[in-house]
Amino acid sequence: MKLKNKISLFFRRRRKIKQLEDRLKNATPRELTTIDTSPIFFNPSNEPKVSIIIPFYNQELYTRNCLQFLSKNLTNNYPYEIILIDDNSPEAYDFSNISGINLIKNDTNLGFLKNVNKGIHFAKGEYIYLLNNDTEVYENFLDELFYVFENFENVGAAGSMLLNPDLSLQEAGCVFMKDFNIHQIVRNRKPFYPEVNYIRKVDYCSGCSLLFKKHKDNGEFNLFDEQFAPAYFEETDLCFDLKYNQNKNVYYTPFSKVLHFNGITYNSKSKENQESLNRKEILFKTNKEKFYNKWEKQINSIEATCVEERILELNNNQSIVFFNDTVPEFDKDSGSNRLKEIMDSFIKNGFHVTFISKDIFIWQAYLQTYQRLGINIFHEYKQYKNYRFFIESFCKNANYVWFYGPNTFHRYFNKVKPLFPHAKFIYDMVDIHHLRYERALEFDVNNATLKKESDKYKIKEIEASRESDCIITISEDEKEYMKKFINEEKMLTISNIHYPKIDKNSILNFQDRKDLLFIGSTHHPNVDAIYYLYNEIMPLVWKTNPKIKVNIIGNINTIVKDINDERFIFHGFVSNIETLFNASKIMVAPLLIGAGVKGKIGQAFEYYLPVVTTKIGAEGMSLLDNENVLIADTPENFAKAIIKLYEDAPLWNKLSNNSEKSLYPFSKEKAEKIIQGYFLNK
């Protein structure tokens, strides 16, 4: 069966990758031959956030086409103005039916660089967006550039993925390498390859689609250095100034896409002759020398000899690779959300982060979430080469390799260890699986399956702990338990990561809420808890208040199909849980078995929702009964706790108000301190 599955996956991968290849191969190259003179309408703002500067010299065909695509794909999410600058074009044009633009006509030809600087002085926006007139912008092109500024720290500029007219990749940012080697990140890459599909730091991006602030922090203009006039190296110099003088980062984002005809702005290829090409070559060499003279110290400090090394160098040579069986579905289970938050914490601490899970394809639903965080997430993209090729090409110099859970560790560790010669290997236990099965056996002592699983995972988890360089436990309680098997010095605790998801002042009052809430996946402790709640606890509650309902969130409904009481409402997966969390009066977590820290408890605190749970549910969270939660371990006491909390407003408000204090051990700040203390000091 295993061989059959492998063969099936092989052909599935080939088929899906061929679809990507064929889509690109069969793309019809864009060509412009006739001018579309249809009216174009813009809706500019008197107080723009961004000034869109488009310089042009002749080329009415391309300029009008550029504006047509701009009008289709601009939104009002960011108030804008459009500054179109005619650099004294000798050819006639007619833009009289284009409304909402500022058309500036130069009396003399300034050249590209000075033309842009003139536009920056004229601009009213806080941000400048430079756009070549030989481009076609795609949907959300501008919103995605602003996304970088709003979600990453210390951003100086953001540039787009540039596509050729045949939809092949033209540029995915640019980097410098040792000995003044300059590389556009294009060579042997296609626009669907994983290494060009995540937000990351670069040395510079092309000025044909570049967003940056109009002013420096000291109030001066961000202008092109006019020693590079009329053109070449001007945007490279600006990006270096942002990085090395203003201490800001330059980012590339693949989610802002722009088709660039290349070579049209300020040129007309049909009229170029050898003399003109020679002049450009001389100008390029001259400006390259000027650039080197200006930035000699910074250029000579670069040690990287390939693109991948330079990308790591831009992250201070701090890199980590995560392995998991699947892409974490962060909105479906607490473990996946924890892994997402941990990866994000590494990014916030300056690491280059890679995520690997085999048999994942570009259409997978959660890929873009992680790519937007700045994670180079592997997906199958070559017909005959898999994740090992990807490792050898892009992350073999990783400092750390992180395996999520015992199954992932045993699936990948021996296969990939030789591929990471410099790495320390991290085993994230997630929770102690064998302990969970041992606890389940206490309720079903003759269950051979539970005994088999307990023994299997005990061997797996102890072996993984001994073979790894560092073991991550999810709580101090589990760390204490693992001391029986592993030296304490190898262990580090990183728990779930939680933080308030709602403004405390916006939550509903006690008297405006009703019913109970349970959230859980098909994980067997959750299934047991649902039956325990339905069969033993709620009948006692309903004797006092038969109207109380239980709302159940999560895919547990795919397992539990024999509860048909209208007071047990199975909602299945809910994409926006805030409404139910804000409307419910109590979160219930009657867990009898399990291990680790229970994400549902922390999730309730995120929404200031009081909790009734068991000792198992509260395990590892330093929670006190009647202070952070109510704890009850018999059906009778659990039912009494529900009824009391359902009717006692002062107690409800006390627990709700203590939610943030309950979350502190699971804060982002604490996780980042642990990461900084261990991973940054090694």
Buried (B, 14 or more C-beta within 10 A) or exposed (E): EEEEEEEEEEEEBBEBBEEBBEEBEEBEEBEBEEBEEEEBEBEBBEEBBBBBBBBBBBBBBBBBBBBBBBBEBBEEEBBBBBBBBBBEBEEEBEBEEBEBBBEBEBEEBBBBBBBBBBBBEBBBBBBBBBBBBBBBBBEBBBBBBBBBBEEBEEBBBBBBBBBBBEBBBBBBBBBBBBEBBBBBBBEEBBBBBBBBBBBBBBBBBBBBBBBBBBBBEEEEBBBBBEBBBBBBBBBBBBBBBBBEEBEBBBBBBBBBBBBBBBEBBBBEEEEEEEEEEEEEEEBEEEBBEBBEEBBEEBBEEBEBEEBBBBBBBBBEBBBBBBBBBBBBBBBBBBBBBBBBBBBBBBBBBBBBBBBBBBBBBBEBEBBBBBBBBBBBBBBBBEBEEBBBEBBEEBBBBBBBBBBBBBBBBBBBBEEBEEBBEEBBBBBBBBBBBBBBBBBBBEEEEEBEEBBEBBEBBBEBBBBBBEBBEBBBBBBBBBBEBBEEEBEEEBBBBBBBBBBBEBEEEEBBEBEEBBBBBBBBBBBBBBBBBBBBBBEBBBEBBBEEEEEBBBBBBBBBBEEBEEBEEEBBBBBEBBEEBEEBBBBBBBBBBBBBBBBBBBBBBBBBBBBBBBBBBBEBBBBBBBBEEEEBBBBBEEBEBBBBBBBEBBEEEEBBBBBBEBBBEBBEBBBBEBBBEBBEEBBEEE
